[in-house]
Amino acid sequence: MNLQVVYCNYQTASLDIRERLAFSSEAQLERAYQELRTRFPATETVVVSTCNRVEVYTAQEDLSTGPTSQDLARFFSEFHNVPIDEFLGDLLQQSGADAVRHLFEVACSIDSMVLGESQIVSQVKTAYDIATRSEANGPLTNALFQRALQVSRRVRTETRLAEGRVSIASVAVGEFGRSIFDRFTDKTVLIIGAGEMAEETLRYLQTEGVGKLLVCNRSLPRAQQMAARFHGEARPWEELDRWLSEADIVVSATGASEP
């Protein structure tokens, strides 16, 4: 079996590079899988793309076939229209048992920015599910990812790795916020954004008993939907300046490249 992973993450690449190489939607991933099948028809592929990492796992039975790390770097460059010399030095490659170990460390959040954070598990599962729907994976990657997710569940239930503050949101808001305020119960917190990170932040703040939660997003219906789930209030994007000045704590959780 010829198994490898070619990747960059928060340790090797800047946020700018990770964003430019990321696959931001399922539709974009489906196009990527179509392109990968055209280039490497005998290769199984699973792509894991999050804000902190972009990883391409490839596998095939024949040791003499399949893409090289240079082939995958060229794919990144051509698919995303990013000059290869701008990110080639940020890419790492692992093969065989080292690639297996790397995926297990990722799925178990040992390789995460915040050790033990839970978000990566669902991200790996989602990546695997999309690859399955796109018919990009196969028996080798099926076995690999299914086992990685099983091990991840065991780590969460049989160890104390997930105890304490184990999300970027809880560390950022909890550690920094607590260094300024003794309590959150009488504070107004404004969340800018209505995506996955905003949801994680709202979930943490709700458990902390924040006095007032506000959600502001370019899409007011999205803000209203998110706010309702956490007993907060939505605010229109046009009123952002006003609520920035009235909030005690502001958390920006958007994917925008500019303020």
Helices and strands as residue ranges (DSSP letters): E 2-9, H 15-21, H 26-39, E 44-49, E 53-60, H 69-80, G 84-86, G 88-90, E 92-95, H 97-107, H 119-133, H 139-158, H 168-169, I 170-176, H 177-180, E 188-192, H 196-207, E 212-217, H 220-229, E 233-236, G 237-239, H 240-246, E 249-252
